[in-house]
Amino acid sequence: MPMMEPSDFSGAVPVDGYGPGFFRVRGLLYRGPVLVTERGASDWGGLTDVRPLLDLAGRVDVLFLGMGADIAPPPRDLIAALEAAGIMPEAMNTASAARSYNVTLSEGRRVACALLPL
């Protein structure tokens, strides 16, 4: 699948911080799982809440999946659904996913992250 051209993400929203059970995005505190895109953040229902992730189809090329304090394989059906929608999932621990999202976002790439709390 060809990569899309970078978008203008000059107003993009990075992950400001995180800690045990919380994330801070754009100065707002989120408790529990969170979905962060270039447009902002929202509470997310976790690995079984697939619809908001699939709704990113056409908007993002890569979705960083933060699997908590340690890396763990995401459910195979989740990976298959994302790939079928044209979204490349990258699973890693949550801290790495948040950092990777911020760096990749700053490059103007079409990315999002779905983060499970530490």
C-alpha positions as CSV (number, residue, x, y, z in Angstrom):
1,M,0.0,0.0,0.0
2,P,1.5,3.4,-0.9
3,M,2.0,5.9,1.8
4,M,-0.1,9.1,1.7
5,E,1.5,12.5,1.3
6,P,2.1,14.3,4.6
7,S,-0.8,16.6,5.7
8,D,-0.6,20.0,7.2
9,F,-0.5,19.2,10.9
10,S,0.7,22.6,12.1
11,G,-2.1,22.6,14.7
12,A,-1.5,18.9,15.6
13,V,-2.2,17.6,19.1
14,P,0.6,15.7,20.8
15,V,0.5,13.7,24.0
16,D,1.7,16.1,26.7
17,G,2.2,13.5,29.4
18,Y,1.2,10.3,31.1
19,G,1.4,8.4,34.3
20,P,-0.3,5.6,36.2
21,G,-3.8,5.5,34.9
22,F,-3.9,8.9,33.1
23,F,-2.9,10.9,30.1
24,R,-2.6,14.6,29.5
25,V,-3.4,16.0,26.1
26,R,-3.8,19.7,25.3
27,G,-3.8,20.4,29.0
28,L,-6.8,18.1,29.7
29,L,-6.6,15.0,31.9
30,Y,-7.9,11.7,30.6
31,R,-8.3,8.7,33.0
32,G,-8.2,5.2,31.4
33,P,-7.6,4.4,27.7
34,V,-7.4,7.3,25.3
35,L,-7.4,7.8,21.5
36,V,-5.3,10.7,20.3
37,T,-5.4,12.1,16.7
38,E,-4.1,15.2,15.1
39,R,-7.4,16.8,16.0
40,G,-7.5,16.0,19.7
41,A,-8.1,13.3,22.3
42,S,-11.1,11.3,23.4
43,D,-11.8,8.5,25.9
44,W,-11.5,5.1,24.3
45,G,-13.1,1.8,25.4
46,G,-9.9,-0.2,25.0
47,L,-9.0,-3.1,22.7
48,T,-12.6,-4.2,22.2
49,D,-13.7,-0.7,21.2
50,V,-12.8,-1.1,17.5
51,R,-15.3,1.4,15.8
52,P,-13.4,4.6,16.8
53,L,-10.2,3.1,15.4
54,L,-11.8,2.0,12.1
55,D,-13.3,5.5,11.8
56,L,-9.7,6.7,11.3
57,A,-9.6,5.0,7.9
58,G,-8.5,7.5,5.2
59,R,-7.3,9.9,7.9
60,V,-4.3,8.0,9.2
61,D,-1.8,5.6,7.8
62,V,-0.3,4.4,11.1
63,L,-1.9,3.7,14.4
64,F,0.4,3.3,17.4
65,L,-1.2,0.9,19.9
66,G,0.1,1.5,23.4
67,M,-0.4,-1.9,25.2
68,G,0.2,-0.7,28.7
69,A,3.4,-0.9,30.8
70,D,4.7,-3.8,28.8
71,I,4.4,-4.8,25.2
72,A,1.7,-7.4,24.6
73,P,0.3,-8.6,21.3
74,P,-3.0,-7.0,20.4
75,P,-5.9,-9.3,19.5
76,R,-5.5,-10.7,16.0
77,D,-9.0,-9.7,15.0
78,L,-8.3,-6.1,15.9
79,I,-5.1,-6.2,13.8
80,A,-6.9,-7.8,10.8
81,A,-9.7,-5.2,11.0
82,L,-7.3,-2.3,11.0
83,E,-5.2,-3.7,8.2
84,A,-8.4,-4.3,6.1
85,A,-9.3,-0.6,6.7
86,G,-5.9,0.5,5.4
87,I,-4.5,1.4,8.8
88,M,-1.1,0.0,9.7
89,P,-1.1,-0.9,13.5
90,E,2.2,-0.7,15.4
91,A,1.9,-2.3,18.9
92,M,4.4,-1.3,21.6
93,N,4.3,-0.3,25.3
94,T,2.3,2.8,26.0
95,A,5.3,5.1,26.7
96,S,7.0,4.1,23.4
97,A,3.7,4.5,21.6
98,A,3.1,8.1,23.0
99,R,6.7,9.1,22.1
100,S,6.5,7.5,18.6
101,Y,3.2,9.3,18.0
102,N,4.6,12.7,19.0
103,V,7.8,12.3,16.9
104,T,6.0,11.0,13.8
105,L,3.2,13.6,14.2
106,S,5.9,16.4,14.3
107,E,7.1,15.1,10.9
108,G,3.7,15.8,9.5
109,R,2.7,12.2,9.0
110,R,-0.8,10.9,9.2
111,V,-0.8,9.1,12.6
112,A,-2.9,8.4,15.6
113,C,-2.4,6.6,18.9
114,A,-4.7,4.4,21.0
115,L,-3.2,4.1,24.5
116,L,-4.0,1.8,27.3
117,P,-2.9,3.2,30.7
118,L,0.3,2.3,32.5
